[in-house]
Amino acid sequence: MTEQLSGLADDRALLGRTSTAERVADILRSRIAEGYFPPGTRLSEDSIKGALGVSRNTLREAFRLLTHERLLVHEMNRGVFVRVLTVEDVEDIYRTRRLVEGAVVRGLGDPPYALGALARAVEQGRRAAREGDWNAVGTANIHFHRELVALAASERTDELMRSVFAELRLAFHVVDEPRKLHEPYITRNVTILESLQAGDREKAEQLLGTYLDVSLERVVEVYRRRVGEDGQGG
C-alpha cells in the first residue's frame, strides 16, 4: 500500500485549486485501471485523503461515485474495497465492449482515420513486451481499445467506456500468467490497426469481434479456475 500511496501523492498536483469529488474519482479510477489498487484492496480514507490533500467529505463522495460505477464496494464496519468481479461481471463487460467498440468501428465513415494514438498504443505494447513487462502489455492493450473508442469523438462514449475498461483491469488482476493472456493481442492489435490504415473498417470490425470472443473465453477460463462463479477467491 505504501508504494501505491506514493504514486497517488504524485497525482495531487492534478487537483489544482479546484479539488472536487469528480476529479478525485477520476484519479482513483485511473489508478485502478492502471493496476495500482488490485481487487480486494481496502482503501484507507486517512491515507488517501492525506496523499491527495483533500477533505474526508470529498473523498467519501469520490468513493460513492466509484461505488456507483461498480469499481468499489462498501462493506459495513469494514470500509471501502476495490471490487472483486464475478464471472457474470466479466461476461457483461465483454458484451458491452462488443456492442460499443463494434459500433464505433462500423460508424467510422470514410477513411482516412486519425490513427496516431492507436499506433502509439500498439508501440507501447510492443515496447513493454520487449522488456518482459506483461502487466504493462495489458495496460497498453487497454489503452489501444480506449483510443479505438475515442475514434468516435464522443465524450459520452468515452465516459461510459472509461468505467468499463477500469472494470476490465480488475479482471486482469486475477490472471496468474499475464504473458499467456496478453501476448497474442499484440499481433491482433496490429492487424486491426493495419485494416483501419488501409481504410477497411469491415475487416477491422470482423477482426475486433473475433478478438473479443477469444479474449472473453480466455479471461472467463482463468476466472472460473482462480476465482469461481461467485467471485470469491479460494
Residue frames as a rotation matrix with the C-alpha (Angstrom) as fourth column:
MET 1
0.568 0.823 0.000 0.00
0.823 -0.568 0.000 0.00
0.000 0.000 -1.000 0.00
THR 2
0.264 -0.534 -0.803 2.93
0.315 -0.740 0.595 2.38
-0.912 -0.410 -0.027 0.69
GLU 3
-0.754 -0.591 0.286 4.09
0.421 -0.101 0.901 2.25
-0.504 0.800 0.325 -2.93
GLN 4
-0.181 0.778 0.601 0.59
0.936 -0.052 0.349 2.88
0.302 0.626 -0.719 -4.24
LEU 5
0.687 0.469 -0.555 0.16
0.661 -0.721 0.208 5.87
-0.303 -0.509 -0.806 -1.91
SER 6
-0.219 -0.845 -0.487 3.49
0.304 -0.534 0.789 7.31
-0.927 0.025 0.374 -3.01
GLY 7
-0.805 -0.026 0.593 2.31
0.594 -0.036 0.804 7.20
0.000 0.999 0.045 -6.62
LEU 8
0.211 0.973 0.093 -1.04
0.942 -0.228 0.245 8.62
0.260 0.036 -0.965 -5.61
ALA 9
0.318 -0.162 -0.934 0.64
0.541 -0.778 0.319 11.58
-0.779 -0.607 -0.160 -3.91
ASP 10
-0.765 -0.639 0.079 2.17
0.391 -0.364 0.845 12.42
-0.511 0.678 0.528 -7.29
ASP 11
-0.395 0.711 0.582 -1.37
0.812 -0.027 0.583 12.93
0.430 0.703 -0.566 -8.60
ARG 12
-0.008 0.427 -0.904 -2.05
0.841 -0.486 -0.237 15.65
-0.541 -0.762 -0.355 -6.04
ALA 13
-0.745 -0.367 -0.557 -0.92
0.058 -0.867 0.494 18.31
-0.665 0.336 0.667 -8.49
LEU 14
-0.824 0.470 0.317 -3.73
0.438 0.173 0.882 17.27
0.360 0.865 -0.349 -10.85
LEU 15
-0.024 0.881 -0.473 -6.28
0.997 -0.011 -0.070 18.57
-0.067 -0.473 -0.878 -8.38
GLY 16
-0.495 -0.253 0.831 -5.05
0.452 -0.892 -0.002 22.16
0.742 0.375 0.556 -8.63
ARG 17
-0.975 0.126 0.183 -7.12
-0.219 -0.674 -0.706 24.74
0.034 -0.728 0.684 -6.80
THR 18
-0.141 0.986 -0.085 -10.49
-0.971 -0.121 0.205 23.25
0.192 0.111 0.975 -7.72
SER 19
-0.963 -0.268 -0.016 -10.41
-0.254 0.929 -0.268 19.96
0.087 -0.254 -0.963 -5.87
THR 20
-0.025 1.000 0.011 -13.70
-0.998 -0.025 0.061 18.17
0.061 -0.009 0.998 -6.44
ALA 21
0.087 0.154 0.984 -15.04
-0.438 0.893 -0.101 14.68
-0.895 -0.422 0.145 -5.80
GLU 22
0.951 0.307 0.019 -15.31
-0.106 0.386 -0.916 14.10
-0.289 0.870 0.400 -9.56
ARG 23
0.497 -0.835 -0.237 -11.64
-0.669 -0.195 -0.717 14.85
0.552 0.515 -0.656 -10.10
VAL 24
-0.264 -0.527 0.808 -10.63
-0.898 0.441 -0.006 12.69
-0.353 -0.727 -0.589 -7.15
ALA 25
0.484 0.528 0.698 -12.78
-0.207 0.844 -0.494 9.91
-0.850 0.095 0.518 -8.62
ASP 26
0.906 -0.203 -0.371 -11.03
-0.376 0.014 -0.927 10.40
0.193 0.979 -0.064 -12.00
ILE 27
-0.021 -0.990 0.137 -7.64
-0.946 -0.025 -0.322 9.94
0.323 -0.137 -0.937 -10.34
LEU 28
-0.266 -0.042 0.963 -8.68
-0.655 0.741 -0.149 6.85
-0.707 -0.670 -0.225 -8.38
ARG 29
0.783 0.593 0.188 -10.40
-0.227 0.554 -0.801 5.38
-0.579 0.585 0.568 -11.45
SER 30
0.655 -0.609 -0.447 -7.23
-0.604 -0.067 -0.794 5.82
0.454 0.790 -0.412 -13.48
ARG 31
-0.319 -0.808 0.496 -5.12
-0.947 0.248 -0.204 4.27
0.042 -0.535 -0.844 -10.74
ILE 32
0.145 0.452 0.880 -7.45
-0.410 0.837 -0.362 1.28
-0.900 -0.308 0.307 -10.55
ALA 33
0.953 0.260 -0.154 -7.35
-0.226 0.275 -0.934 0.93
-0.200 0.926 0.321 -14.35
GLU 34
0.377 -0.895 -0.236 -3.54
-0.703 -0.111 -0.702 1.05
0.602 0.431 -0.672 -14.30
GLY 35
0.416 -0.129 -0.900 -3.36
0.223 0.974 -0.036 -1.66
0.881 -0.186 0.434 -11.67
TYR 36
-0.496 -0.652 0.573 -2.20
-0.382 -0.428 -0.819 0.30
0.779 -0.625 -0.037 -8.63
PHE 37
-0.447 0.446 0.775 -5.09
-0.837 0.097 -0.538 -0.97
-0.315 -0.890 0.330 -6.50
PRO 38
-0.885 0.065 -0.462 -5.80
-0.186 0.859 0.477 -4.69
0.428 0.508 -0.748 -7.12
PRO 39
0.117 0.986 -0.118 -9.22
-0.328 0.151 0.933 -6.25
0.938 -0.070 0.341 -6.44
GLY 40
0.520 0.188 -0.833 -9.90
0.618 0.590 0.519 -6.78
0.590 -0.785 0.191 -2.76
THR 41
-0.601 -0.799 0.025 -7.64
0.597 -0.470 -0.651 -3.88
0.532 -0.376 0.759 -1.68
ARG 42
0.398 0.669 -0.627 -9.00
0.909 -0.381 0.170 -1.89
-0.126 -0.638 -0.760 1.25
LEU 43
-0.085 -0.365 0.927 -8.78
0.516 -0.812 -0.273 1.84
0.852 0.455 0.257 0.54
SER 44
-0.240 -0.102 -0.965 -7.76
0.960 -0.174 -0.220 3.76
-0.146 -0.979 0.140 3.64
GLU 45
0.737 0.584 0.339 -9.60
0.615 -0.788 0.019 7.07
0.278 0.194 -0.941 3.94
ASP 46
0.802 -0.430 -0.414 -6.89
0.051 -0.641 0.766 8.66
-0.595 -0.635 -0.493 6.08
SER 47
-0.150 -0.945 0.291 -4.01
0.457 0.195 0.868 7.57
-0.877 0.263 0.402 3.85
ILE 48
-0.196 0.115 0.974 -5.65
0.979 -0.031 0.200 8.57
0.053 0.993 -0.106 0.57
LYS 49
0.838 0.511 0.192 -7.00
0.501 -0.859 0.102 11.92
0.217 0.011 -0.976 1.74
GLY 50
0.575 -0.715 -0.398 -3.54
0.056 -0.451 0.891 12.69
-0.816 -0.535 -0.219 3.10
ALA 51
-0.316 -0.721 0.617 -1.84
0.681 0.281 0.676 11.69
-0.661 0.634 0.402 -0.16
LEU 52
-0.166 0.347 0.923 -4.21
0.912 -0.301 0.277 13.82
0.374 0.888 -0.267 -2.25
GLY 53
-0.945 -0.220 -0.243 -4.68
0.311 -0.836 -0.452 16.62
-0.104 -0.503 0.858 0.26
VAL 54
-0.473 0.857 0.205 -8.48
-0.180 -0.321 0.930 16.53
0.862 0.403 0.306 0.11
SER 55
-0.396 0.420 0.817 -11.18
-0.918 -0.198 -0.343 16.59
0.018 -0.885 0.464 2.76
ARG 56
-0.862 0.133 0.488 -12.80
-0.039 0.944 -0.327 13.46
-0.505 -0.301 -0.809 4.13
ASN 57
0.118 0.991 -0.056 -16.16
-0.080 -0.047 -0.996 14.51
-0.990 0.122 0.074 2.69
THR 58
0.245 -0.113 -0.963 -14.67
-0.935 -0.288 -0.205 14.99
-0.255 0.951 -0.176 -0.78
LEU 59
-0.770 -0.606 -0.198 -13.02
-0.635 0.756 0.156 11.58
0.055 0.246 -0.968 -0.66
ARG 60
-0.627 0.598 0.499 -16.20
0.085 0.690 -0.719 9.89
-0.774 -0.409 -0.484 0.56
GLU 61
0.412 0.768 -0.490 -18.14
-0.445 -0.299 -0.844 11.43
-0.795 0.566 0.218 -2.31
ALA 62
-0.126 -0.549 -0.826 -15.48
-0.989 0.138 0.059 10.14
0.082 0.824 -0.561 -4.74
PHE 63
-0.930 -0.167 0.328 -15.82
-0.243 0.948 -0.206 6.69
-0.276 -0.271 -0.922 -3.17
ARG 64
-0.112 0.976 0.187 -19.59
-0.049 0.183 -0.982 6.92
-0.993 -0.119 0.028 -3.62
LEU 65
0.378 0.219 -0.900 -19.21
-0.841 -0.326 -0.432 7.77
-0.387 0.920 0.061 -7.31
LEU 66
-0.482 -0.667 -0.568 -16.86
-0.832 0.552 0.059 4.84
0.274 0.501 -0.821 -7.91
THR 67
-0.765 0.346 0.542 -19.14
-0.080 0.785 -0.615 2.51
-0.639 -0.514 -0.573 -5.97
HIS 68
0.316 0.908 -0.274 -21.94
-0.373 -0.147 -0.916 3.54
-0.872 0.392 0.292 -8.33
GLU 69
0.283 -0.309 -0.908 -19.61
-0.955 -0.001 -0.297 2.63
0.091 0.951 -0.295 -11.22
ARG 70
0.980 0.198 -0.029 -19.09
-0.190 0.964 0.184 -0.82
0.065 -0.175 0.982 -9.64
LEU 71
0.225 -0.966 -0.127 -15.37
-0.159 0.093 -0.983 -0.28
0.961 0.241 -0.133 -9.12
LEU 72
-0.816 -0.452 0.360 -15.60
-0.393 -0.023 -0.919 -0.12
0.424 -0.892 -0.159 -5.32
VAL 73
0.136 0.855 -0.501 -17.77
0.316 0.442 0.840 -1.78
0.939 -0.273 -0.210 -2.69
HIS 74
-0.350 -0.162 0.922 -18.59
-0.757 -0.531 -0.381 -0.54
0.551 -0.832 0.063 0.81
GLU 75
-0.138 0.237 -0.962 -18.68
0.369 0.913 0.172 -3.23
0.919 -0.331 -0.213 3.47
MET 76
0.673 0.527 0.519 -20.42
-0.253 -0.496 0.831 -2.35
0.695 -0.691 -0.201 6.72
ASN 77
0.907 -0.304 0.292 -17.97
-0.311 -0.016 0.950 -1.88
-0.285 -0.952 -0.109 9.61
ARG 78
0.436 -0.791 0.429 -15.03
0.698 0.598 0.393 -2.84
-0.568 0.128 0.813 7.37
GLY 79
-0.209 -0.522 -0.827 -14.58
-0.105 -0.829 0.550 0.02
-0.972 0.201 0.118 4.92
VAL 80
0.719 0.386 -0.578 -14.28
-0.550 -0.194 -0.813 0.54
-0.426 0.902 0.073 1.18
PHE 81
-0.088 -0.706 0.702 -12.67
0.059 0.700 0.712 -2.09
-0.994 0.104 -0.020 -1.05
VAL 82
-0.496 -0.109 -0.861 -11.75
-0.848 -0.150 0.508 -2.43
-0.184 0.983 -0.018 -4.71
ARG 83
0.448 0.872 0.200 -14.37
-0.796 0.490 -0.355 -4.75
-0.408 0.000 0.913 -6.12
VAL 84
-0.743 -0.511 0.433 -13.74
-0.270 0.819 0.506 -8.40
-0.613 0.259 -0.746 -6.95
LEU 85
-0.270 0.658 -0.703 -15.60
-0.963 -0.166 0.214 -9.24
0.024 0.734 0.679 -10.15
THR 86
0.086 0.379 0.921 -17.69
-0.240 0.905 -0.350 -12.33
-0.967 -0.191 0.169 -10.80
VAL 87
-0.716 -0.264 0.646 -17.74
0.478 0.490 0.729 -14.40
-0.509 0.831 -0.225 -13.98
GLU 88
0.260 0.904 0.339 -21.09
0.943 -0.161 -0.293 -12.79
-0.210 0.395 -0.894 -14.79
ASP 89
0.580 -0.140 -0.802 -19.47
0.017 -0.983 0.183 -9.35
-0.814 -0.120 -0.568 -14.46
VAL 90
-0.491 -0.869 -0.063 -16.72
-0.118 -0.006 0.993 -10.33
-0.863 0.495 -0.100 -16.89
GLU 91
-0.497 0.378 0.781 -19.21
0.824 0.489 0.288 -11.62
-0.273 0.786 -0.554 -19.43
ASP 92
0.613 0.777 -0.142 -21.23
0.714 -0.622 -0.321 -8.41
-0.338 0.096 -0.936 -19.18
ILE 93
0.181 -0.655 -0.734 -18.09
-0.159 -0.756 0.635 -6.28
-0.971 0.002 -0.240 -19.62
TYR 94
-0.794 -0.547 0.264 -17.28
0.130 0.272 0.953 -8.07
-0.594 0.791 -0.145 -22.87
ARG 95
-0.059 0.855 0.515 -20.90
0.977 0.154 -0.145 -7.86
-0.204 0.494 -0.845 -24.05
THR 96
0.714 0.287 -0.638 -20.71
0.283 -0.953 -0.111 -4.09
-0.640 -0.101 -0.762 -23.56
ARG 97
-0.237 -0.896 -0.376 -17.35
-0.205 -0.332 0.921 -3.90
-0.950 0.295 -0.105 -25.28
ARG 98
-0.675 -0.017 0.738 -18.62
0.626 0.516 0.585 -5.75
-0.391 0.857 -0.337 -28.32
LEU 99
0.394 0.906 0.157 -21.65
0.889 -0.332 -0.315 -3.51
-0.233 0.264 -0.936 -28.61
VAL 100
0.758 -0.070 -0.648 -19.73
0.029 -0.989 0.142 -0.26
-0.651 -0.126 -0.748 -28.23
GLU 101
-0.242 -0.950 -0.199 -16.39
-0.244 -0.139 0.960 -0.99
-0.939 0.281 -0.199 -29.90
GLY 102
-0.489 0.125 0.863 -18.05
0.749 0.567 0.342 -2.73
-0.447 0.814 -0.371 -32.83
ALA 103
0.600 0.792 0.114 -20.42
0.761 -0.521 -0.386 0.20
-0.246 0.318 -0.915 -33.31
VAL 104
0.451 -0.522 -0.724 -17.52
-0.174 -0.847 0.502 2.66
-0.876 -0.100 -0.473 -33.20
VAL 105
-0.635 -0.740 0.222 -15.63
0.038 0.257 0.966 0.87
-0.771 0.622 -0.135 -35.97
ARG 106
-0.254 0.631 0.733 -18.80
0.924 0.383 -0.010 0.37
-0.287 0.675 -0.680 -38.02
GLY 107
0.724 0.686 -0.075 -19.64
0.654 -0.717 -0.241 4.07
-0.219 0.125 -0.968 -37.81
LEU 108
-0.104 -0.887 -0.451 -16.24
0.578 -0.423 0.698 5.49
-0.809 -0.188 0.557 -38.70
GLY 109
0.754 0.384 -0.533 -17.28
-0.179 -0.661 -0.729 6.76
-0.632 0.645 -0.429 -42.11
ASP 110
0.918 -0.387 0.087 -14.88
0.183 0.220 -0.958 7.23
0.352 0.895 0.273 -44.97
PRO 111
0.334 -0.886 -0.321 -11.09
0.819 0.103 0.565 6.98
-0.467 -0.452 0.760 -44.50
PRO 112
-0.318 -0.784 -0.532 -8.54
0.211 0.489 -0.846 8.20
0.924 -0.382 0.010 -43.72
TYR 113
0.783 0.553 -0.286 -8.90
0.345 -0.003 0.939 7.90
0.518 -0.833 -0.192 -39.95
ALA 114
0.326 -0.655 0.682 -6.92
-0.725 -0.636 -0.264 9.67
0.606 -0.408 -0.682 -37.22
LEU 115
0.857 0.052 -0.513 -4.94
0.104 0.957 0.271 6.65
0.506 -0.285 0.814 -36.03
GLY 116
0.022 -0.944 0.330 -1.89
-0.368 -0.314 -0.875 8.25
0.930 -0.103 -0.354 -34.42
ALA 117
-0.071 -0.005 0.997 -2.93
-0.997 -0.028 -0.071 7.48
0.028 -1.000 -0.003 -30.83
LEU 118
0.885 0.424 0.192 -3.91
-0.419 0.905 -0.066 3.93
-0.202 -0.022 0.979 -31.80
ALA 119
0.630 -0.728 -0.270 -0.49
0.079 0.406 -0.910 3.38
0.773 0.552 0.313 -33.38
ARG 120
-0.201 -0.713 0.671 1.24
-0.690 -0.383 -0.614 4.73
0.695 -0.587 -0.415 -30.27
ALA 121
0.373 0.411 0.831 -0.71
-0.885 0.427 0.186 2.28
-0.279 -0.805 0.524 -28.12
VAL 122
0.976 -0.080 -0.203 0.47
-0.022 0.889 -0.458 -0.58
0.217 0.451 0.866 -30.35
GLU 123
0.174 -0.983 0.061 4.07
-0.076 -0.075 -0.994 0.56
0.982 0.169 -0.087 -29.97
GLN 124
-0.027 -0.107 0.994 3.60
-0.963 -0.262 -0.055 0.89
0.267 -0.959 -0.096 -26.21
GLY 125
0.808 0.399 0.434 2.55
-0.504 0.850 0.156 -2.76
-0.307 -0.345 0.887 -26.10
ARG 126
0.792 -0.571 -0.216 5.47
0.184 0.560 -0.807 -3.89
0.582 0.600 0.549 -28.27
ARG 127
-0.040 -0.841 0.540 7.93
-0.479 -0.458 -0.749 -1.98
0.877 -0.289 -0.385 -26.10
ALA 128
0.199 0.195 0.960 6.52
-0.975 0.140 0.174 -3.49
-0.101 -0.971 0.218 -22.90
ALA 129
0.984 0.170 0.051 6.71
-0.160 0.975 -0.156 -6.97
-0.076 0.146 0.986 -24.44
ARG 130
0.439 -0.894 -0.093 10.38
0.027 0.117 -0.993 -6.46
0.898 0.434 0.075 -25.36
GLU 131
-0.326 -0.543 0.774 11.01
-0.719 -0.389 -0.576 -5.52
0.614 -0.744 -0.264 -21.73
GLY 132
-0.638 0.111 -0.762 9.10
0.293 0.950 -0.106 -8.56
0.712 -0.291 -0.639 -20.50
ASP 133
-0.925 0.380 0.009 6.61
-0.188 -0.435 -0.880 -6.41
-0.331 -0.816 0.474 -18.58
TRP 134
-0.794 0.605 0.065 3.40
0.461 0.528 0.714 -8.31
0.398 0.596 -0.697 -19.30
ASN 135
-0.068 0.766 -0.640 1.24
0.866 -0.273 -0.418 -6.33
-0.495 -0.583 -0.645 -16.92
ALA 136
-0.370 -0.147 -0.917 2.30
-0.162 -0.962 0.219 -3.22
-0.915 0.229 0.332 -18.85
VAL 137
-0.996 0.092 -0.003 1.33
0.022 0.269 0.963 -5.04
0.090 0.959 -0.270 -22.06
GLY 138
-0.336 0.926 -0.172 -2.13
0.941 0.337 -0.023 -5.46
0.037 -0.170 -0.985 -20.53
THR 139
-0.007 0.271 -0.962 -2.23
0.408 -0.878 -0.250 -1.74
-0.913 -0.394 -0.105 -19.76
ALA 140
-0.777 -0.344 -0.527 -1.16
-0.321 -0.503 0.802 -0.93
-0.541 0.793 0.280 -23.33
ASN 141
-0.836 0.519 0.180 -3.90
0.508 0.604 0.615 -3.20
0.210 0.605 -0.768 -24.61
ILE 142
0.051 0.860 -0.507 -6.49
0.902 -0.258 -0.347 -1.27
-0.429 -0.439 -0.789 -22.63
HIS 143
-0.254 -0.224 -0.941 -5.03
-0.059 -0.967 0.246 1.98
-0.965 0.118 0.233 -23.98
PHE 144
-0.991 -0.120 0.064 -5.39
0.046 0.149 0.988 0.59
-0.128 0.982 -0.142 -27.53
HIS 145
-0.431 0.897 0.097 -9.09
0.857 0.373 0.356 -0.09
0.283 0.237 -0.929 -27.05
ARG 146
0.100 0.412 -0.906 -9.66
0.644 -0.720 -0.256 3.20
-0.758 -0.558 -0.338 -25.28
GLU 147
-0.574 -0.385 -0.723 -8.14
-0.261 -0.751 0.607 5.01
-0.776 0.537 0.330 -28.28
LEU 148
-0.902 0.341 0.265 -10.23
0.407 0.465 0.787 2.88
0.145 0.817 -0.558 -30.61
VAL 149
0.023 0.947 -0.320 -13.36
0.986 -0.074 -0.148 4.07
-0.164 -0.312 -0.936 -28.81
ALA 150
-0.102 -0.140 -0.985 -12.04
0.288 -0.952 0.105 7.65
-0.952 -0.273 0.138 -28.95
LEU 151
-0.935 -0.234 0.267 -12.25
0.304 -0.135 0.943 7.50
-0.184 0.963 0.198 -32.76
ALA 152
-0.107 0.975 0.192 -15.99
0.973 0.063 0.222 8.07
0.204 0.211 -0.956 -32.33
ALA 153
-0.830 -0.290 0.477 -15.20
0.211 -0.954 -0.212 11.56
0.516 -0.075 0.853 -30.98
SER 154
0.262 0.958 0.114 -17.96
0.000 -0.118 0.993 11.18
0.965 -0.260 -0.031 -28.40
GLU 155
-0.538 -0.460 0.707 -17.42
-0.648 -0.310 -0.695 12.39
0.539 -0.832 -0.132 -24.84
ARG 156
0.307 0.751 0.585 -20.35
-0.947 0.301 0.111 10.29
-0.093 -0.588 0.804 -23.61
THR 157
0.867 -0.040 -0.497 -18.99
-0.132 0.943 -0.305 7.12
0.481 0.330 0.813 -25.17
ASP 158
-0.166 -0.986 0.008 -15.53
-0.121 0.013 -0.993 7.85
0.979 -0.165 -0.121 -23.77
GLU 159
-0.364 0.070 0.929 -17.01
-0.897 -0.296 -0.329 8.35
0.252 -0.952 0.171 -20.31
LEU 160
0.722 0.683 0.109 -19.02
-0.692 0.708 0.144 5.15
0.022 -0.179 0.984 -20.48
MET 161
0.763 -0.419 -0.493 -16.05
0.100 0.830 -0.549 3.08
0.639 0.369 0.675 -21.57
ARG 162
-0.184 -0.820 0.542 -13.63
-0.611 -0.336 -0.717 4.58
0.770 -0.463 -0.439 -19.03
SER 163
0.058 0.294 0.954 -15.52
-0.963 0.269 -0.024 2.73
-0.264 -0.917 0.298 -16.31
VAL 164
0.945 0.317 -0.076 -15.81
-0.324 0.889 -0.324 -0.43
-0.035 0.331 0.943 -18.41
PHE 165
0.427 -0.861 -0.277 -12.06
-0.064 0.277 -0.959 -0.51
0.902 0.428 0.063 -19.06
ALA 166
-0.298 -0.484 0.823 -11.32
-0.862 -0.234 -0.450 0.14
0.410 -0.843 -0.348 -15.40
GLU 167
0.505 0.542 0.672 -13.51
-0.747 0.664 0.027 -2.86
-0.432 -0.515 0.740 -14.53
LEU 168
0.887 -0.219 -0.407 -11.67
-0.149 0.697 -0.701 -4.88
0.437 0.683 0.586 -17.17
ARG 169
-0.081 -0.981 0.178 -8.41
-0.544 -0.106 -0.832 -4.17
0.835 -0.164 -0.525 -15.40
LEU 170
0.004 0.165 0.986 -9.89
-0.969 0.243 -0.037 -5.69
-0.245 -0.956 0.161 -12.25
ALA 171
0.928 0.361 0.090 -10.44
-0.318 0.896 -0.309 -8.88
-0.192 0.259 0.947 -14.23
PHE 172
0.542 -0.788 -0.292 -6.85
-0.225 0.199 -0.954 -8.91
0.810 0.583 -0.069 -15.47
HIS 173
0.002 -0.599 0.801 -5.57
-0.944 -0.265 -0.196 -8.86
0.330 -0.756 -0.566 -11.89
VAL 174
0.533 0.239 0.811 -6.60
-0.620 0.763 0.183 -12.46
-0.575 -0.601 0.555 -11.25
VAL 175
0.892 -0.206 -0.401 -4.53
-0.241 0.534 -0.811 -13.76
0.381 0.820 0.427 -14.18
ASP 176
0.723 -0.642 0.256 -1.64
-0.071 0.300 0.951 -15.86
-0.687 -0.706 0.172 -12.94
GLU 177
-0.196 -0.779 0.596 0.08
0.748 0.274 0.604 -16.00
-0.634 0.564 0.529 -16.35
PRO 178
0.372 0.427 -0.824 -0.22
-0.054 -0.876 -0.478 -12.46
-0.926 0.223 -0.303 -17.79
ARG 179
-0.594 -0.630 -0.501 2.09
-0.553 -0.133 0.823 -13.24
-0.584 0.765 -0.270 -20.72
LYS 180
-0.840 0.310 0.446 -0.15
0.467 0.831 0.303 -16.10
-0.277 0.463 -0.842 -21.86
LEU 181
0.155 0.973 -0.168 -3.18
0.739 -0.227 -0.634 -13.82
-0.656 -0.026 -0.755 -21.73
HIS 182
0.543 0.150 -0.826 -1.77
-0.048 -0.977 -0.209 -10.60
-0.838 0.153 -0.523 -23.20
GLU 183
-0.465 -0.882 -0.077 0.93
-0.096 -0.037 0.995 -11.60
-0.880 0.470 -0.067 -25.71
PRO 184
-0.440 0.285 0.852 -1.44
0.835 0.478 0.271 -12.77
-0.330 0.831 -0.449 -28.50
TYR 185
0.582 0.806 -0.113 -3.23
0.717 -0.573 -0.397 -9.42
-0.384 0.150 -0.911 -28.51
ILE 186
-0.119 -0.690 -0.714 -0.14
-0.071 -0.711 0.700 -7.51
-0.990 0.134 0.036 -29.58
THR 187
-0.931 -0.236 0.280 -0.42
0.220 0.251 0.943 -9.08
-0.292 0.939 -0.181 -33.04
ARG 188
-0.158 0.956 0.247 -4.21
0.985 0.171 -0.032 -8.81
-0.073 0.238 -0.969 -33.04
ASN 189
0.407 0.251 -0.878 -3.99
0.358 -0.928 -0.099 -5.08
-0.840 -0.274 -0.468 -32.30
VAL 190
-0.583 -0.712 -0.391 -1.55
-0.154 -0.376 0.914 -4.67
-0.798 0.593 0.109 -35.17
THR 191
-0.800 0.291 0.524 -3.91
0.598 0.456 0.659 -6.37
-0.047 0.841 -0.539 -37.63
ILE 192
0.309 0.927 -0.213 -6.83
0.900 -0.357 -0.249 -4.18
-0.307 -0.115 -0.945 -36.54
LEU 193
0.185 -0.334 -0.924 -4.67
0.015 -0.939 0.343 -1.07
-0.983 -0.077 -0.169 -36.90
GLU 194
-0.822 -0.569 0.031 -3.43
0.016 0.032 0.999 -2.13
-0.569 0.822 -0.018 -40.34
SER 195
-0.379 0.769 0.515 -7.00
0.925 0.337 0.177 -2.74
-0.037 0.543 -0.839 -41.53
LEU 196
0.586 0.595 -0.550 -8.02
0.608 -0.772 -0.188 0.75
-0.537 -0.224 -0.814 -40.43
GLN 197
-0.193 -0.736 -0.649 -4.91
-0.127 -0.637 0.760 2.24
-0.973 0.229 0.029 -42.04
ALA 198
-0.927 -0.113 0.358 -6.00
0.304 0.333 0.893 0.55
-0.220 0.936 -0.274 -45.26
GLY 199
-0.698 0.703 -0.133 -9.47
-0.715 -0.692 0.096 2.04
-0.024 0.162 0.987 -44.82
ASP 200
-0.421 0.526 -0.739 -11.10
-0.120 0.775 0.620 -1.40
0.899 0.350 -0.263 -44.46
ARG 201
-0.531 0.244 0.811 -13.39
-0.839 -0.281 -0.465 -0.87
0.115 -0.928 0.354 -41.48
GLU 202
0.603 0.764 -0.231 -15.44
-0.730 0.644 0.226 -4.01
0.321 0.032 0.946 -42.28
LYS 203
0.270 -0.602 -0.752 -12.37
0.180 0.799 -0.574 -6.19
0.946 0.020 0.324 -41.90
ALA 204
-0.709 -0.545 0.448 -11.37
-0.277 -0.368 -0.887 -4.28
0.649 -0.753 0.110 -38.76
GLU 205
-0.025 0.789 0.614 -14.80
-0.994 -0.087 0.071 -4.92
0.109 -0.609 0.786 -37.24
GLN 206
0.743 0.267 -0.614 -14.59
-0.314 0.949 0.032 -8.62
0.591 0.169 0.789 -38.08
LEU 207
-0.169 -0.908 -0.382 -11.11
0.215 0.344 -0.914 -8.88
0.962 -0.237 0.137 -36.54
LEU 208
-0.637 -0.013 0.771 -12.31
-0.639 -0.550 -0.537 -7.00
0.431 -0.835 0.342 -33.47
GLY 209
0.431 0.886 0.171 -15.27
-0.863 0.350 0.364 -9.34
0.263 -0.305 0.915 -32.98
THR 210
0.594 -0.304 -0.745 -13.03
0.127 0.950 -0.287 -12.41
0.794 0.076 0.603 -33.16
TYR 211
-0.492 -0.831 0.260 -10.55
-0.032 -0.281 -0.959 -10.74
0.870 -0.481 0.112 -30.83
LEU 212
-0.361 0.405 0.840 -13.21
-0.892 -0.413 -0.184 -10.05
0.272 -0.816 0.511 -28.18
ASP 213
0.727 0.625 -0.283 -14.64
-0.545 0.777 0.315 -13.58
0.417 -0.075 0.906 -28.42
VAL 214
0.280 -0.722 -0.633 -11.20
0.336 0.691 -0.640 -15.14
0.899 -0.033 0.436 -27.87
SER 215
-0.634 -0.544 0.549 -10.33
-0.247 -0.530 -0.811 -12.71
0.733 -0.650 0.202 -25.10
LEU 216
0.124 0.778 0.616 -13.60
-0.950 -0.086 0.300 -13.39
0.286 -0.622 0.729 -23.26
GLU 217
0.788 0.178 -0.590 -13.04
-0.139 0.984 0.111 -17.13
0.600 -0.006 0.800 -23.47
ARG 218
-0.123 -0.942 -0.312 -9.53
0.357 0.252 -0.900 -16.81
0.926 -0.222 0.305 -22.04
VAL 219
-0.644 -0.133 0.753 -10.45
-0.516 -0.651 -0.557 -14.46
0.564 -0.747 0.350 -19.20
VAL 220
0.394 0.866 0.309 -13.51
-0.867 0.239 0.437 -16.47
0.305 -0.440 0.845 -18.18
GLU 221
0.558 -0.276 -0.783 -11.44
0.143 0.961 -0.237 -19.66
0.818 0.020 0.575 -18.16
VAL 222
-0.575 -0.818 0.028 -9.00
0.183 -0.161 -0.970 -18.05
0.798 -0.552 0.242 -15.73
TYR 223
-0.405 0.484 0.776 -11.83
-0.811 -0.582 -0.061 -16.68
0.422 -0.653 0.628 -13.61
ARG 224
0.665 0.719 -0.203 -13.55
-0.561 0.660 0.500 -20.00
0.493 -0.219 0.842 -13.23
ARG 225
0.329 -0.629 -0.705 -10.26
0.431 0.764 -0.480 -21.59
0.840 -0.146 0.523 -12.23
ARG 226
-0.620 -0.780 -0.078 -8.95
0.469 -0.290 -0.834 -18.94
0.628 -0.554 0.546 -9.85
VAL 227
-0.839 0.337 0.427 -11.94
-0.504 -0.777 -0.377 -17.01
0.204 -0.532 0.822 -8.57
GLY 228
-0.790 0.607 0.091 -15.03
0.520 0.741 -0.425 -19.15
-0.325 -0.288 -0.901 -9.05
GLU 229
-0.344 0.749 0.566 -18.52
0.749 -0.145 0.646 -18.44
0.566 0.646 -0.512 -10.25
ASP 230
0.621 0.683 -0.385 -19.37
0.768 -0.430 0.475 -16.35
0.160 -0.590 -0.791 -7.18
GLY 231
0.545 -0.458 0.702 -16.32
-0.033 -0.849 -0.528 -14.11
0.838 0.265 -0.478 -7.45
GLN 232
0.796 -0.278 0.538 -14.80
-0.587 -0.136 0.798 -15.37
-0.148 -0.951 -0.271 -4.20
GLY 233
0.062 -0.876 -0.478 -11.21
-0.761 0.268 -0.591 -16.49
0.645 0.401 -0.650 -4.39
GLY 234
0.948 0.265 -0.173 -10.28
-0.125 0.816 0.564 -19.89
0.291 -0.514 0.807 -2.99
